[in-house]
Amino acid sequence: MNILELALNVGGAAVAVALLLSAWRLLVGPTVTDRILALNTLYLCVVALVVLLRDALAPRFCSGSAPHCHAGFCRYGGAGARYVTRGDVVE
């Protein structure tokens, strides 16, 4: 096993744990804000899992998923949580 396979295995395990914990927070979260952020974290984890699988299956290709993942988190998670807590997004 080379270092790339080891890194992909460790990353996949970490993403799997993050998926389970965010799914737990989505189901049991005490507030709606926690559930919104947990849903957004699930989205991030799925994108990370797709990137890891792509790297494992075809490591030669470049991925544009990281900017998409970051933009999705900033756009939807923060705005949704802020809307629920404050009632508006823009002050």
C-alpha positions, 0 to 999 in steps of 0.5 A, spaced: 500 500 500 502 506 497 501 513 501 496 515 496 492 509 498 493 510 505 491 517 505 484 515 501 483 510 506 484 515 512 480 520 508 474 516 506 474 513 514 474 520 516 468 522 511 464 516 513 464 518 520 463 525 519 457 523 515 454 519 520 455 524 525 452 530 521 446 525 520 445 524 527 445 531 528 440 532 522 435 527 526 436 529 533 438 536 533 435 540 538 433 546 534 432 548 526 438 551 525 442 545 527 438 541 522 440 546 517 447 546 518 447 538 519 444 538 512 449 543 509 454 538 512 451 532 509 452 536 502 459 537 504 461 530 506 457 527 500 462 532 495 468 530 499 466 523 498 465 524 491 472 527 490 475 521 494 472 516 490 474 520 483 481 520 486 481 513 487 478 511 481 482 516 476 487 520 479 489 523 473 483 528 472 483 535 476 477 536 480 473 543 480 469 540 486 472 544 492 470 551 490 463 548 488 463 545 495 465 551 499 460 556 495 455 551 497 456 551 504 457 559 504 451 560 500 446 556 503 448 554 510 450 560 513 444 564 510 439 559 511 441 558 519 441 566 519 434 566 516 431 562 521 435 565 527 434 572 525 428 572 520 432 576 515 439 575 511 441 582 510 441 587 515 
